[in-house]
Amino acid sequence: MLTSAPHAERVTPPAHRVPAAATPASRLEICFADAPCRQFKSNTPLFADGDLKAHAYRIDSGVVLVYKILNDGGRQIVTLAFPGDFIGLEAEEAHCYEAQTLSPTRIRSVPTSTLWRRASEDPVLGRDLFGVLSREVAEARTHLLMIGRLSATGRVATFVHSLVQRNARRGFDTSSILLPVRRSDIADYLCLSVETVSRSLTELKAAGAISLRGWRQVRILDAALLEALAEGEDGGGSNGFARVA
């Protein structure tokens, strides 16, 4: 559980602070703005598969991995939660995934019983909850379609392009991004091997869509080409990007 996870430090936020990303603030954002905030170190478990669901969470800073351990011992990442994202809004009584911080992370939590009671009394809050959950379903379907339809390089292009879009929504630089996760995490998210992720980034570089500096910094050289590759087009080239992982 978040409230009992190790290495957590209580952070007292300013009263009624609404995150800058919420413009205008939704009722759901306001609900979490008044909630307790905790600071977690990297690689701190937040909850485990089967834990009773007592709280819903909003990421203030950092990155959280939500994943499933498969029967063969492998890991499938189902969500990468970034600042402004919510976790645990579903109505099930128990968590069906694991979650842990990937970096130093600040998280706000609201008891699920309180959240759903308020939603039943406040139609605007209920609409906000419905909107967030609907977007999560749509994103999950898009992710499944991407995994089934795109080549390995197309999947990596989609991942990089999604980070560009996130920077645009938050008013950050869209020409240079830092990969917020390791290549092994990207691999587990895109159903690829680490080697294939590395090879796909190299292919995007060779195609002229990006340049690389170290393992984290990606500079966007041709945004239109990156978007085309993310949509499954070959960008007019003849690379013949492999579809296998």
Contacts in CASP RR format, 6 or more apart in sequence:
PFRMAT RR
TARGET T0000
AUTHOR 0000-0000-0000
METHOD contacts of the structure
MODEL  1
MLTSAPHAERVTPPAHRVPAAATPASRLEICFADAPCRQFKSNTPLFADG
DLKAHAYRIDSGVVLVYKILNDGGRQIVTLAFPGDFIGLEAEEAHCYEAQ
TLSPTRIRSVPTSTLWRRASEDPVLGRDLFGVLSREVAEARTHLLMIGRL
SATGRVATFVHSLVQRNARRGFDTSSILLPVRRSDIADYLCLSVETVSRS
LTELKAAGAISLRGWRQVRILDAALLEALAEGEDGGGSNGFARVA
1 46 0 8 1.000
1 47 0 8 1.000
1 51 0 8 1.000
1 54 0 8 1.000
1 55 0 8 1.000
2 8 0 8 1.000
2 38 0 8 1.000
2 46 0 8 1.000
2 47 0 8 1.000
2 55 0 8 1.000
2 57 0 8 1.000
2 107 0 8 1.000
2 109 0 8 1.000
3 38 0 8 1.000
3 54 0 8 1.000
3 55 0 8 1.000
3 109 0 8 1.000
5 40 0 8 1.000
5 44 0 8 1.000
5 45 0 8 1.000
5 46 0 8 1.000
6 44 0 8 1.000
6 45 0 8 1.000
7 40 0 8 1.000
7 41 0 8 1.000
7 44 0 8 1.000
8 38 0 8 1.000
8 39 0 8 1.000
8 40 0 8 1.000
8 44 0 8 1.000
9 38 0 8 1.000
9 39 0 8 1.000
9 40 0 8 1.000
10 36 0 8 1.000
10 37 0 8 1.000
10 38 0 8 1.000
10 39 0 8 1.000
11 37 0 8 1.000
11 38 0 8 1.000
11 39 0 8 1.000
11 106 0 8 1.000
12 37 0 8 1.000
13 33 0 8 1.000
13 37 0 8 1.000
13 108 0 8 1.000
15 34 0 8 1.000
16 30 0 8 1.000
16 33 0 8 1.000
16 34 0 8 1.000
17 33 0 8 1.000
18 25 0 8 1.000
18 29 0 8 1.000
18 30 0 8 1.000
18 33 0 8 1.000
19 25 0 8 1.000
19 29 0 8 1.000
19 33 0 8 1.000
19 60 0 8 1.000
19 83 0 8 1.000
19 84 0 8 1.000
21 83 0 8 1.000
21 84 0 8 1.000
21 170 0 8 1.000
22 29 0 8 1.000
25 33 0 8 1.000
26 128 0 8 1.000
27 122 0 8 1.000
27 124 0 8 1.000
27 125 0 8 1.000
27 126 0 8 1.000
27 128 0 8 1.000
28 86 0 8 1.000
28 125 0 8 1.000
28 128 0 8 1.000
28 129 0 8 1.000
28 132 0 8 1.000
29 58 0 8 1.000
31 110 0 8 1.000
31 115 0 8 1.000
31 118 0 8 1.000
31 125 0 8 1.000
32 58 0 8 1.000
32 86 0 8 1.000
32 108 0 8 1.000
32 110 0 8 1.000
33 108 0 8 1.000
35 58 0 8 1.000
35 108 0 8 1.000
35 109 0 8 1.000
35 110 0 8 1.000
36 108 0 8 1.000
36 109 0 8 1.000
37 60 0 8 1.000
37 106 0 8 1.000
37 107 0 8 1.000
37 108 0 8 1.000
38 106 0 8 1.000
38 107 0 8 1.000
38 108 0 8 1.000
38 109 0 8 1.000
39 104 0 8 1.000
39 105 0 8 1.000
39 106 0 8 1.000
40 46 0 8 1.000
40 101 0 8 1.000
40 104 0 8 1.000
40 105 0 8 1.000
40 106 0 8 1.000
40 107 0 8 1.000
41 101 0 8 1.000
41 104 0 8 1.000
42 101 0 8 1.000
42 102 0 8 1.000
42 103 0 8 1.000
42 104 0 8 1.000
42 105 0 8 1.000
43 100 0 8 1.000
43 101 0 8 1.000
43 102 0 8 1.000
44 100 0 8 1.000
44 101 0 8 1.000
44 105 0 8 1.000
45 98 0 8 1.000
45 99 0 8 1.000
45 100 0 8 1.000
46 57 0 8 1.000
46 64 0 8 1.000
46 87 0 8 1.000
46 99 0 8 1.000
46 100 0 8 1.000
46 101 0 8 1.000
46 107 0 8 1.000
47 53 0 8 1.000
47 95 0 8 1.000
47 98 0 8 1.000
47 99 0 8 1.000
48 95 0 8 1.000
48 98 0 8 1.000
49 68 0 8 1.000
49 69 0 8 1.000
49 95 0 8 1.000
49 96 0 8 1.000
49 97 0 8 1.000
49 98 0 8 1.000
50 94 0 8 1.000
50 95 0 8 1.000
50 96 0 8 1.000
51 94 0 8 1.000
51 95 0 8 1.000
52 93 0 8 1.000
52 94 0 8 1.000
52 95 0 8 1.000
53 88 0 8 1.000
53 90 0 8 1.000
53 92 0 8 1.000
53 93 0 8 1.000
53 94 0 8 1.000
53 95 0 8 1.000
53 112 0 8 1.000
54 111 0 8 1.000
54 112 0 8 1.000
55 88 0 8 1.000
55 109 0 8 1.000
55 110 0 8 1.000
55 111 0 8 1.000
55 112 0 8 1.000
56 86 0 8 1.000
56 87 0 8 1.000
56 88 0 8 1.000
56 89 0 8 1.000
56 109 0 8 1.000
56 110 0 8 1.000
56 111 0 8 1.000
56 112 0 8 1.000
56 115 0 8 1.000
57 64 0 8 1.000
57 86 0 8 1.000
57 87 0 8 1.000
57 88 0 8 1.000
57 107 0 8 1.000
57 108 0 8 1.000
57 109 0 8 1.000
57 110 0 8 1.000
58 84 0 8 1.000
58 85 0 8 1.000
58 86 0 8 1.000
58 87 0 8 1.000
58 107 0 8 1.000
58 108 0 8 1.000
58 109 0 8 1.000
58 110 0 8 1.000
59 81 0 8 1.000
59 82 0 8 1.000
59 83 0 8 1.000
59 84 0 8 1.000
59 85 0 8 1.000
59 86 0 8 1.000
59 87 0 8 1.000
59 105 0 8 1.000
59 106 0 8 1.000
59 107 0 8 1.000
60 83 0 8 1.000
60 84 0 8 1.000
60 105 0 8 1.000
60 106 0 8 1.000
60 107 0 8 1.000
60 108 0 8 1.000
61 83 0 8 1.000
61 104 0 8 1.000
61 105 0 8 1.000
61 106 0 8 1.000
62 82 0 8 1.000
62 83 0 8 1.000
62 101 0 8 1.000
62 102 0 8 1.000
62 103 0 8 1.000
62 104 0 8 1.000
62 105 0 8 1.000
62 106 0 8 1.000
62 180 0 8 1.000
63 80 0 8 1.000
63 81 0 8 1.000
63 82 0 8 1.000
63 101 0 8 1.000
63 102 0 8 1.000
63 103 0 8 1.000
63 105 0 8 1.000
63 180 0 8 1.000
63 181 0 8 1.000
64 80 0 8 1.000
64 81 0 8 1.000
64 85 0 8 1.000
64 87 0 8 1.000
64 99 0 8 1.000
64 100 0 8 1.000
64 101 0 8 1.000
64 102 0 8 1.000
64 105 0 8 1.000
64 107 0 8 1.000
65 77 0 8 1.000
65 79 0 8 1.000
65 80 0 8 1.000
65 81 0 8 1.000
65 99 0 8 1.000
65 100 0 8 1.000
65 101 0 8 1.000
65 102 0 8 1.000
65 181 0 8 1.000
65 185 0 8 1.000
66 77 0 8 1.000
66 78 0 8 1.000
66 79 0 8 1.000
66 80 0 8 1.000
66 81 0 8 1.000
66 87 0 8 1.000
66 97 0 8 1.000
66 98 0 8 1.000
66 99 0 8 1.000
67 75 0 8 1.000
67 76 0 8 1.000
67 77 0 8 1.000
67 78 0 8 1.000
67 97 0 8 1.000
67 98 0 8 1.000
67 99 0 8 1.000
67 188 0 8 1.000
68 75 0 8 1.000
68 76 0 8 1.000
68 78 0 8 1.000
68 96 0 8 1.000
68 97 0 8 1.000
68 98 0 8 1.000
69 75 0 8 1.000
69 98 0 8 1.000
70 76 0 8 1.000
75 188 0 8 1.000
76 188 0 8 1.000
76 191 0 8 1.000
77 185 0 8 1.000
77 188 0 8 1.000
77 189 0 8 1.000
78 97 0 8 1.000
78 140 0 8 1.000
79 85 0 8 1.000
79 87 0 8 1.000
79 97 0 8 1.000
80 180 0 8 1.000
80 181 0 8 1.000
80 185 0 8 1.000
80 189 0 8 1.000
81 87 0 8 1.000
81 99 0 8 1.000
82 166 0 8 1.000
82 180 0 8 1.000
86 132 0 8 1.000
87 99 0 8 1.000
88 95 0 8 1.000
88 112 0 8 1.000
89 115 0 8 1.000
89 129 0 8 1.000
89 132 0 8 1.000
89 133 0 8 1.000
89 136 0 8 1.000
90 133 0 8 1.000
91 116 0 8 1.000
102 180 0 8 1.000
102 181 0 8 1.000
102 185 0 8 1.000
103 180 0 8 1.000
115 129 0 8 1.000
118 125 0 8 1.000
119 125 0 8 1.000
119 126 0 8 1.000
119 129 0 8 1.000
120 126 0 8 1.000
146 155 0 8 1.000
146 158 0 8 1.000
147 155 0 8 1.000
147 190 0 8 1.000
147 191 0 8 1.000
149 232 0 8 1.000
150 158 0 8 1.000
150 230 0 8 1.000
150 232 0 8 1.000
150 243 0 8 1.000
151 232 0 8 1.000
151 240 0 8 1.000
151 241 0 8 1.000
151 242 0 8 1.000
151 243 0 8 1.000
152 190 0 8 1.000
152 192 0 8 1.000
152 196 0 8 1.000
152 197 0 8 1.000
152 199 0 8 1.000
152 200 0 8 1.000
152 241 0 8 1.000
152 242 0 8 1.000
152 243 0 8 1.000
152 244 0 8 1.000
152 245 0 8 1.000
153 200 0 8 1.000
153 203 0 8 1.000
153 204 0 8 1.000
153 229 0 8 1.000
153 239 0 8 1.000
153 241 0 8 1.000
153 242 0 8 1.000
154 200 0 8 1.000
154 229 0 8 1.000
154 230 0 8 1.000
154 232 0 8 1.000
154 241 0 8 1.000
155 190 0 8 1.000
155 191 0 8 1.000
155 192 0 8 1.000
155 200 0 8 1.000
156 186 0 8 1.000
156 190 0 8 1.000
156 192 0 8 1.000
156 197 0 8 1.000
156 200 0 8 1.000
156 201 0 8 1.000
156 204 0 8 1.000
157 200 0 8 1.000
157 204 0 8 1.000
157 209 0 8 1.000
157 226 0 8 1.000
157 229 0 8 1.000
157 230 0 8 1.000
158 230 0 8 1.000
159 186 0 8 1.000
159 189 0 8 1.000
159 190 0 8 1.000
160 177 0 8 1.000
160 204 0 8 1.000
160 210 0 8 1.000
160 218 0 8 1.000
160 220 0 8 1.000
160 226 0 8 1.000
160 230 0 8 1.000
161 226 0 8 1.000
161 227 0 8 1.000
161 230 0 8 1.000
163 177 0 8 1.000
163 179 0 8 1.000
163 180 0 8 1.000
163 218 0 8 1.000
164 174 0 8 1.000
164 177 0 8 1.000
164 220 0 8 1.000
164 223 0 8 1.000
164 226 0 8 1.000
167 173 0 8 1.000
167 174 0 8 1.000
167 177 0 8 1.000
168 174 0 8 1.000
174 220 0 8 1.000
174 223 0 8 1.000
175 219 0 8 1.000
175 220 0 8 1.000
176 217 0 8 1.000
176 218 0 8 1.000
176 219 0 8 1.000
176 220 0 8 1.000
177 217 0 8 1.000
177 218 0 8 1.000
177 220 0 8 1.000
178 216 0 8 1.000
178 217 0 8 1.000
178 218 0 8 1.000
179 186 0 8 1.000
179 215 0 8 1.000
179 216 0 8 1.000
179 217 0 8 1.000
179 218 0 8 1.000
181 189 0 8 1.000
183 194 0 8 1.000
183 197 0 8 1.000
183 198 0 8 1.000
183 215 0 8 1.000
184 194 0 8 1.000
186 192 0 8 1.000
186 197 0 8 1.000
187 193 0 8 1.000
187 194 0 8 1.000
187 196 0 8 1.000
187 197 0 8 1.000
190 197 0 8 1.000
191 245 0 8 1.000
192 200 0 8 1.000
192 245 0 8 1.000
193 245 0 8 1.000
196 245 0 8 1.000
200 241 0 8 1.000
201 210 0 8 1.000
201 212 0 8 1.000
201 218 0 8 1.000
202 212 0 8 1.000
203 239 0 8 1.000
203 241 0 8 1.000
204 210 0 8 1.000
204 226 0 8 1.000
204 229 0 8 1.000
205 211 0 8 1.000
205 212 0 8 1.000
206 239 0 8 1.000
207 225 0 8 1.000
207 229 0 8 1.000
207 235 0 8 1.000
207 237 0 8 1.000
207 239 0 8 1.000
208 221 0 8 1.000
208 222 0 8 1.000
208 225 0 8 1.000
209 220 0 8 1.000
209 221 0 8 1.000
209 222 0 8 1.000
209 225 0 8 1.000
209 226 0 8 1.000
209 229 0 8 1.000
210 218 0 8 1.000
210 219 0 8 1.000
210 220 0 8 1.000
210 221 0 8 1.000
210 226 0 8 1.000
211 218 0 8 1.000
211 219 0 8 1.000
211 221 0 8 1.000
212 218 0 8 1.000
212 219 0 8 1.000
213 219 0 8 1.000
220 226 0 8 1.000
225 235 0 8 1.000
228 234 0 8 1.000
228 235 0 8 1.000
229 235 0 8 1.000
229 241 0 8 1.000
234 240 0 8 1.000
234 241 0 8 1.000
END
